[in-house]
Amino acid sequence: MMENDSREGSVKMEFDFDAIDEEDSPYPEVRASVSNIDDPDMPALTIRMWSIGLVLCLASNAANTFFNFRYPAPSIVPLTLLLISYPIGKLMAYTLPITTYRLPRWLGGLEFSFNPGPWNVKEHVLVFIMANVAVGPAYALNLIVVAEKNYGMTISFGFSICILLATQLTGFGLAGMTRRFLVWPASMVWPQNLVVCTMLNTLHAEDDDGNGGTSRFRYFMYVMCGAFIFYFLPGFLFQALSIFSFVCWIWPNNRVVNQVFGVQNGMGVSVLTFDWTEITFIGSPLMVPWWAQVHTMFGFVLFFWIVVPVLYYTNTWEFAHFPMYANIAWDRFGGEYDVSRILINDTFNLEAYIAYSPLYLSAGYSMTYFLSFALSTCILVHTALYHGRSLINGVKRVKVEPDDIHAKLMRNYPEVPDWWYMLFLVSFFGFAILANEVWHTGLPIWALLLSISLPTLYMLPSGFIYAMTGQGVGVNLLAEIIPGALLPGNPLANMVFKAYSVQTLIEASAFVQDLKLSHYVKVPPRATFAVQTVATIVSAFTQIGVKMFLFSSVEDMCDPHQKDGLTCPHNSVFFSASVIWGLIGPTRQFGVGTLYHPQVFAVIVGALLPIPFWLWQRRYPTSWVKSINIPVILNGVSLIPPAVGINYSAWFAVGFGFQYLVRKGSFAWWSKFNYITSAAMDSGTVLSLIVIFLTLELPKGGVTLRWWGNTVHKNTLDWNGIALRPIPTAGLPNTL
C-alpha cells in the first residue's frame, strides 16, 4: 500500500506516470513515503490556508497552554490538526466562491481568490508546519510562572512577551543558518517527517477502500467521538478510573502497598488506568517505535522499579522521609522548601540558609539528576563511537553531495536569503537583551552571549544526530550548571539563562524539521518562512493571554490539590531546578562534602557505559547487542518528574498491544489505522476535557459530584503523599 502511495504521489495531477523519469531518493524509507513529483503552479499561501491554520493553531495553542498547568493532561499534537484541517479545507474548497478578485492598481493590482481550486497538499502541509512550531507552550512560560508564583516577583506583560519571542525566534534564525547542512542533503532524512508525508499521501490520494471498507477519515471520526464520550467517566463522573490504584483502595493505610501500587506518588505497578491523559502523559504509545519503547521501559524498570526502591527502603540520603516520587524540593522538617526563608532582597543569604535547612530531594527526583549527569557524557561518547565517522563524512560531503530529486525540484522556487535568517537571529537576540536590561533580571550581557553560545555550539552535532538517528543532544544540564556556577544566588538570572539556551535549541530543531518537511512536499521556502514566523509570533501572545486568564480566574492555581487538577506540574519541576542550581547553587547541592555529591560521579559512569557495548558489537557484528542504545535507555525516563510510575507502566502496556501484538498480528490494519487511532484518541479526549472544564468545572465554582467513585482514591496514603518514615521531632540533621 505504501509503495503504491509513493508511486502515485501526494498530489492529484494529470501526469503520464509511465513517462516520468524514475529518479528518486537513494533512501528506501524516503522513497516509500515521499512523492518524487511536483506541480510548481499549485497554490500554497492561500487565504483559506491562513484562515484554517491560524484558527486551529491558536485554539490548540491556547488549549495546550491550559493543559501545561494540569495533571494529568493530554496535548493536541500537530498530527491531530493535520487530520482535522483536511475536512475543513475540503469543505471550504466546496463552498467558497471561485471568483477571482483584483486589487486596485494603487494597491498593487494583485489578483486573489478565496477558492483557488481543490484543497491541496501544499496548503495542508503549511497548516501542519504552523502547528508544529506553535501548538506547544514555550519553555520560557515556566520562567514567568515560577518567578511570579514561587518567588513573588512582579512580571510585566512586556517582559513576558519579549522573553517568549526571544527564546522562540532566535532558534528560528539559527535553524535557517544551518539548513544547507541539515535540510538540503539527501542523507539528512529526518525520519519523523516520513510519518507526516505518509498521512498526506493517504489523504490526498483519496486512499479509501474500493470494496466499501472504512476510510481512514471515517474511522477517525468514530474513534474521536467515542473518546469524547468516554472521557466523561474518568474526567468527571467516575474519577477513580483515572487514579485507578485499586490495590490501594483495599489497603488504604498500608505504606508499602501504597508506595508500590500507588498512582499519585507511587511506583505504578498496578499498570491499569482508564484515563488516556495518564497513558499519553509522556507521549502517545501508538507513535513511538517498539524498539524505543522497550529501551525506555527497560530503563524505567531498572532505575525506578529496582534501584530507586532499594535506595528508598534503605533510607539512602534520607529518601525514606519523603514521598518516593514527589516532584518538589523539601526542607529538613518535611515541608516544601520555603525559599522566602533564605532570600533577603530577592537574593540568596548564606546565614539564613545555614540556619534554615539544606534542600532535600525525593528518591525519584534524585535519580533523574543522576541519569542527567550520566546522559550528559554518555550521549557524546555514544555519538563519537557509533556516529563519529558518519558525522565527519557528512560534513565533508555536505558541499559535494549530489542533489536528489527533491533538491532538484526545489530549484523551481526562490530560496530564502541567509540575511533574512541572520536578521531574525540578531533582532531577537536584541529582544533578549531588552528584556534583561529593562526589567533587570540580573543576567549580564556577557552571560546572555554565553547562553546563546550553547545552542549555537550544539546545533549542528545535535541536528546531524537527530536527522539521521532520531537522537538529539540536549543542553538542559549545562544550561543549569553554568549560570549556577557563574551567578550563584540569583535564581531569576539562572532561569533566564536556562530558558534561553534550552528553548533556542528546541525551537531550532523544530524549525529545521519543518524546513525538511516543506522540502519533501515541495513547498516554496519563502512560504514556509512566512507561516513559521507568523504562527510563532501570534502564539506567544496567545500563551501569555491564557496564562493571565487562568491565574486571575482560577482559585488555588498551582496548589498540589487544586480541585480541577491545575497543579502546574512542569512549573514545580522548573522551580525545584531553579532552587537547586540558581538559588542554592551546584556547589552547595552537589559539591564535595554535600549529601548528594556522589551523584556527580555519574558523568564518569555515563562516559564509560557505551564503550563495552560498542566493543562487543565490533567483535560480534551480528550480535543482538548492536541494537542496544544506551542514551535512549537513560533519556527515556527523563520526564520523571513530573511523570510518575503509572505514566510509564500504562504507556508501555498500551504500546505493547498496538506496536507489538497488533503490528505483528495484523500489519495491514496497523499500517492503515494505528496513527489515526492515536490522533483520534488525543482529539476526542482533548475536546471532552475542554468541554468539562468550561461547562462543569469553571462556571460559578463548578459542579462537584460527591460519591465513592470520586473520593475513594483520595482516602489513601498514596494520594496524600505519606512517606515511609516520619520526620524526627527536631527535623533531619542539618548537614550544612
N, C-alpha and C positions, 0 to 999 in steps of 0.2 A: 504493500500500500504506500509506504513512504517513498519507495523508488518511483512509483507511478506519479506521486505528487511532485517529486523533484523534476521529472521529465516534462510534465505539463506546465510547470511553473506556477508562480503565485499570482499572476495577473492574467486576466482574460483578454487576449488579443487575437486578431486574425493573422496567425503566422502559419507558414508551412513548416511544421516542426521537423519534417524529414530533411528539409533543405538547410537547417541550421547547423553551422559548424559545431560539433560536439565538444568543443573546448570547454573545460570546466576546472574546478578547483582540484589541486592534487591530493586533497584530503577527503577520504570517503565519507566521513561524518558530515562534512560541509556539502558534498555532492548530494547526500541523501536528504538534506534539509533545506538547501538554499537554491533558489532559481538562478539559472545562468542566462536569463534573457531579461530585457528591459525595454520599456517604452518611454523614451525621453520626453514625449509630449503629455504624459499622464500628469494631471494637476496634483499638487501636493499642499501648498499653502492656501487652502480654500477657506471661505467664511464658515462653512459648516464644520470643518476640521477645528478651527479655533473655538467655535461655539461648544462643540461636544467636548473637546479636550480641556478647555478651561473650566467648564461647569463640573465635569467629572473629577478633574484633578483637585479643584478647590474643595468640593464636597468630601472627597476621600481624604484629603489632607486635614481638613477640619475633624473628620471622624477619627483618623489615626492619631491626631494630637490629643483628642479626648481619651482614646484607648491607651495612650502613653502614660496617662496618670492612673490607669485602672489595673487591678489584678483580680482574677485573670482577665486577659483581654486578647481578642483576635486582632488582626490587622488586615486592611484592604490592600492586597498585593497588586502590582501593576497588571499581572496576568488576568486578574478579575476584571479590571477596566478594559482590557483588550477584548474580552468576551462581551461585556455589557455594551461597549461602544458599537459593536458590529450591528445589532438590530436597529439601534438609534440612527446610525449612518444610513442603513438601507431604507429606513422609514423617511428620513429627510430627502434622500435621493428620489423617493417615490412621490413625495407630497409637495416639495418646494417647486416654485415656478422655474422654468428653464430659460426664462428671458435673460438676455444679455444687456447689461446697463453700461452706459458710457458716462464717465465724469466730465464736467465742463473742461474746456481747454485750459482755463486758468488754474484748474486743479490737476493738470497733467494729462487729461484726456484718456485716462486708463479705463479699460473695459473689465467688468467683473460680472459674475453670475452667482446667485445663491445656490444654483444647482448645475454645476459644470459637467454632469454626467453621472454614471454609476459610482457608488461608494467604492473607492479603490484602495489597494493595498498600501499605497504611499501615504494617503491621508490617515489610514488606520494605524500604521506604524508610528506616525508622528504623534498620535494620541498616546500610544504606549510610551514613547520616549518622554513626553511631558510627564506622564505618570511616574516613570522610573526615577526622575530627578525631583519630583515634587510631592509624592504622596506621603513620604515618611517625615516624621518630626525631626527637626535639626538637633544635632547633638548639643549645640550651644544652648538649647532651651533648658537643659538640665542646669547649666550655669546660672541662668536667670532665676529659676525657681529656687535653687538651693541658696543663692545669695539673699533672696527675699525671705524665704520661709525658715531657713535654718540659721542664717547669720543676722537676720533682722535688718538687712540693708534696704535702702530705697533705690529701686532700679527704675529708671525712667523709660518711657516708650522710645525715646531717641536712642539711648544706649542699646536697648533690646534690638531694634531694627538694624542698627549699624553692625552689631556683632554678629547677628544672624546672616546678613548679606555678606559680610567679610568672610566668615568661616565657610560659606557655601560657594561663593563665586570666585574666590581666589583659586579654589580647586578647579573651577571651570577653565580658567586661564592656563593653569598648569597642565590640564588634560590636553588642551589644544596644542600646546608646545611639544607634546610627546607623540602626537598622532602618527608622524612618519615612522616611528619605531613600533608603535603598538596597534595601529589600525591598518595602515596600508599593506604591510607584508602579508602574504597568504599564510605564512607559518603562525601568525597570531590568530588563532582560531576563535578564542572566546567561546567556549562550549556552552555557556549559559544562554547565549543568543540562539543556539540551534533549536531549543525548545520553542522559543517565540516564533522563529521562522517556520517551524513545523505547524504551529497553530494558525499562522497567517495563511500558509498554503492550504490548510484544511478548510478554512472559512472561505477564502476567495476562489478556491477551486470548486465550491459548492459540493463538498465531498459528503453527500448523503447516500445512504444505501439505495441502490436502484430496485431492490426487491421489497421495498416497504419497511425496511428496518428503521430503528430510531436514529434520527440525526443527532449529531453532537450538540447542536444548539437546543433542540427539544429536550434532550437528556439533561442538559444544564439547567433548564427551567424547572424540570421536575424535581431535581435534587435540591435546587436552591429554595423552592417553595417548601419542600419537606424540612429542610434545615431551619428555615424561618419559623415554621410552626413548632418544631420540636424544641427549639431553644427556649421557648417559654417555660418548659419544665425546669431544666437546671438553672435558668436565668432568673426565674421569678416564682413559679408555682411550687417547685419542689427542689429547693436549692441544695439539699443534701446530695442530690445526684451529681452535683459539681464537686463538692468536698466529700467524695464518696469513701470516707475512711471507715467502712462498715465494721472492721475489726475493732477500731477504737470506740465505736458505739457500744460494743459488747462489753469492753473493759475500759470505760472512760477514765478511770483513775489509776491505771497501771502505767507507770512512767516509761518502762522499756517498750511495752506494746505500742504506746502512742508515738514513741520516737522511731520505731522500726516501720510501723504501718501508717503513720501519720501522713497527711497530705499537706497541711499548712506549714508545719515546721519539721516534719519527719523525713524518713528515707523514701517513702512512697513505694514500699514493697507490695502494697495491695494492688498496684497496677491499674485498677479499674477507675474510670471516671466517665461520665456521660456528657461532659462539657467539652465541646470542640475547642473552646478557647484555652482550656487547660492542655489539651492534646497538642495544639499548634503554638503554644507559647514560645517554643524555641524554633519554630518553623514547621511548615507542613510536612508530615512524614510521607506524603504522596509525591513530593517534589525532590527529595534528597535521594541520590542513588543508594542502592542497597549496600554496596561496599562501604560507603561513607557512614551509613547508619551502624553497621557492625563495628567499625572503628570507634565511633562516638560512644556506643553503648559499652564496648569493652573498656574504654577509658572511664566511663561513669561507674561501672561496676567495680573496677579495680580501685579507683581513687575514692569514690563516695559511698560505696556499699561495703568496702573492705577496709581500706586504710583509715578513712575518717572515723568509722565506729571504733576501730582499735584505739586510735588516739583519744577518742571521746571517753570511752569506758575505762581507759587507764588514766584519765584526767591529765593527760599531757598538756602542758601550757594552760592549765586551769580550764580546759574546754568544758568539763562536766558541769560547771557552774552556770552555763548559758545554754539556750536552745541550740540544738545541733546545727540547724541551717539558717539561723537568723541573719538577716541582711543589714543589720545596723551595728554600730560600734557601741561597746559597753564600758562602764566605769567599774571600779573595784567593789562598788556597793551593789552591783547587779542592776543598775538603772541604765537607761540610754545615756550615752556620753553627752554631758551638758557643756557645750563649747563656750557658753557665756561665762563659765567659771574660770576659764584660762585666757579670756580676752580682756584687755584693757585698751580702750580707744580703738577697738577693732583690730588690734594686733596682739600677737602671742606674748604672754607673760610667763617667764620661766618659773618665778617663785610661786605663782598661782597654780601652775601645772604640777609642781612638786608637791604642793600642799593638797592638791585635789586627788589626782589618780592617773596612772598610765592608761593607755587605751587598750582594751581587750577585744579580741575577735572571736567569733564563733568558729567551731571546727570547720564547717563548710566554707566560710569566708576565708579562713586562713589557708585552706587547701587551694583555693582559687589563686591566691597570691603565690603560693609555692609553684603551681603549674605555670603561672605567668612568668615567673623568673626562669623556669626551665625552658619555656617556649621561646623566650627572647634570644637564647643562644641556639636552641635546637633547630629552629627554622633556618638560621643562617648556615649551620653546619650541614643540615639536610640538603639545602639548596646547592651548596658547594659540591657535595658528594654526588648527588643524583642529577643535578641540572647544570652544574658549572660549565661543562663543555658545551651544552646546548645554548646557554646564555652567551658565551663568548662567540660561538659560531653565529648566533642570531645577530649580535651586534656587528660582526664582520660582514654579514650578508645583507644587512638592512638597506644598504645603498645599491647593491648589485643584484638582489633577489629579483628574479623575473616577475613581472606583474601577472597575476592570474586573471581569469576572465572578469572577475568582479572589479578589480582595479582598472582594467581596460574600459569597462562600461562606465565607470565613474568619471572617465575623462570627458564625457559629454557635458559635465556640469562645472561651472567655475568654482574653484576651491576658495575656502575662507582664508584670507591673508593672515600670515603669522602675527602681524602687528595688531589685528583685532584681539586675538587672544592675549598678547602681551599687554595691550591696553587694559583688559579686564584684570590681569594679574596685578598690575601696578595700581590701578584705580581702587580695587577692593582691598588691597593691602593698605592703601591710604585710608579706607574706611576703618580698618582695624586700628591704625594709628589714631584716627579721630576719636574712636570710642575710648581708647585708653588714655589719651591726653585730656580730652574734655571732661570725662567722667572720673578721672583719677583712680584707676584700678590698682596702681602701684606696680604695674608691669612696665619697665623701661623699654625704650625703643630697641635697644640692643638685644634685649631678651625676646622681643617680638620678632626681630630678624632671626634669632636662633630658633624660634618656634616654627617659622616657615621653612627654615633650612631642613628640618627633619623630613617633612613630606616631600620636599624637593629632592633630597638625597635618596629617599626610599621609593620614589615614584617609578623609576624605570625597573629596578630589581623586582619590586612588588608587581608591577604591570606585566613583566615578562613571565613571572611565575603564575600569575593569575590567568593570563591569556592562554598559557599552554597547559597548565595543570589544575587550575581552579584554586590554587593556594596563594593567598596574598600575605604580605608581610605587614603586620600592624605596628604602630608606634605608641600604643597606649602606655606601656610601662615606662618607656623612655620619656614620654611627654609628662609623666608624673615625677620621675626621679630628678630630671634635670632642673626644673624650676624649684622643686623641693630643696635641692642642694644649694642652688644659687640664690634663691629668695626665700629663706626659711621664715616661718611665722606669718606668711601673707597668703591666706587661702584664696582670696579673690584673684590675685595675680597667678597663682598656681592653676586655678580653674580656667582662666582666660587662656593661658599658655597651652594647657591640655586641650581645651575645646578647639582652639585654632589649629593646632597640629593634627589632631585626630580627625576632625571634620574635613580639613583640607584634603587629606589623603583619601578619606572615604568618598568624598564628592568627586575628586579627580578620577578615581577608579570607576565610579558610576557613570560619569560623563564619557570616559573613554569607551566603556562598554556600549553605551548608546551610539557613539560615533561609529563603532564597528557594526552595530545592528543596521544603522542607516546605510552603511557601506554595502552590506549584504542585500538590502532591499532596493538599493539604487536610488536613495532619496538625495536630492541636491544638498550638498554640505551647508549652504547658507540657509536653507530651510530648517535643517537640524539645529544650526546655531541659533536661529530666531526662536524656535519653540523651547529650547533648553533655557535660554535667557529669560524669556517672559514667564515661563512656568515657575522657575526658581524664585524670581523676584516677587511675584504675586503670592506664592506660597508662604514666604517669610512673613508678610503682613497677615495672612490668614492664621498662622500659628500664634502670633502674638495676640491677635484678637480672641481666639479660642481660649488661650491661657488666661487672659484678663477676665473673660466672661466667667470661667469656671471658678477662679479664685475670689471673684466678687459675689457669686451667687450660690455656691455650694458650701454647706455647713461642714466644719471639721475637715476641710480639704487636707489631704496627706496624712491624716491620722491613721495609725495602724489598723483601727477597727471602724473606719468610715463606713457608714451603712450601705453605700452604693458601690463599695469596692474601690473608691478613688483614693488609694493609699500611696500613690506616687512611688512605686517600687524602684523604677530606674533612678529617680531623684535621690532615694535613700542610699543607693549604692554610690552614686556620684558624690553625695555629701560625705559618706564614710571615707571615700578615697581622698576627698579634699582635706579632711581632718588628718588622715594618716600622712599624706605627702605634703600638703600645703601648710597646715597649721602647726602640727607637731613636728613634721619633717621626717625624712627617711632615716636620718642618723639616730634620732631618739626612738624610732619604732623598730628598726632592723639593725642598728649599729652594734658594735662589739659590746657584750655585757647585757644586752636587752633580752627580753623574753623570747622574741621571735627571730633573733639573729641567725639561728641555724638554717632558716629558710633561704638565706642568701646563697647558700652553697648549692641551691637548685640550679644556678646558672652553670655550674660545672657539670652537674648531672645531665642537664639538657644538652650541653655540648657533646657529651660522651655517648648519649643514648643512640643516635643514629649510626654510629660507627660499626658496632658488631653486626647489625642487620645489613649494612652496605657490604661489609667484607664477606658475609655469608652468601649473599646473592651474587657477588662477584665470583666466588668459588663454585657455587652451585646455581647457575643461571636459571634452571628450570624449577628451582625450589619454590614452594608457596611463600617463602619469606620475602620474595621480591614484591609481593603485594602489600606488605606492611608499610604504612605511612605514619611515622611517629608524630610529626606535627599535627596531623588530623586527630590522633588519639588525645594529644594534650590540649588542642584548641577546641575540640568538640564539646567539652564540658565548661567552656569559659563563660557561659551565661548563668552559672551559679555563683553568687546570687545575681538577680532576684529570682531566677528559676529555682525550683526545688525538685525533690526526687520524683514526684508524680509526673512532672512535665517531661522527664526523660523516660521513665518506665512505660507510661501510657503511649508516648510518642513512638517508642520502639515497637510496642505491641501492634499498633496500627500499621506501622511501616512494614513489619514482618508479614502482616496479612496481605497488603497490597503490593509491596515491592518485591516480595519473595514468592509467597504462595500463589497469588493471582497472576503475577507476571510469569511464573513458571508453568502454572496450570492452564491459563487462558491468555496467551500473549496477544492474540488478536483483540480481545476485549480490552486488555490493559493498554495497548497502543492507542486505541480509539478513545477510551473514556477515563483513563487514570488521571491525567492532568486536569480534565474538565471536572471530575468529581471533586478534586481539591478546590478548584476555583469556585464551584457551586456551593460547597460547604462553607467556605470563607464568606461568600457573598450573602447567603441566607442567614448565617449566624450574625454577621455584622449588622444587617438590616434589622433583624429581630432585636439585637441588643440596643440599637439606637431607638427603636420604637418603644421598647420597655422603659428606657431611661427618660425619654421626652414625655411619655404619656402616663407612666405609672409611678416613676420614682422622683422626678423633679418637681412637677406642679404641686404647690401648696403643701410642701413637706412630704409628698409621696404617699403611696398606698402600701401598707405593710400587712402581709399575711402571716399571722402568728399561729403556727401549728407545728406539730412534731417534725414534719419534713423540712421545715425551715429553721429549726433550732437544734436538732439533735447533734449536729456536727459542732455546734458552738459550746456544748457541755462536755468537752473533752480536754485533756491536758495538752493534746496536740494543738488545738485551736488557741489555747491560752498561753502557749509557748513556755511550758514549765520545764525547767532544767532537771538533770539527773540529781544534782547535789544542790542543797541550799547554800546561799552566800553566808559566810560566818557573820556573826553579830558585828564584829569590828571591821568587816569587809575583808577582801582578799589582801595579801601582802602588798604594800606599796614598794615596788621594786625600784623606784627612782632614786 
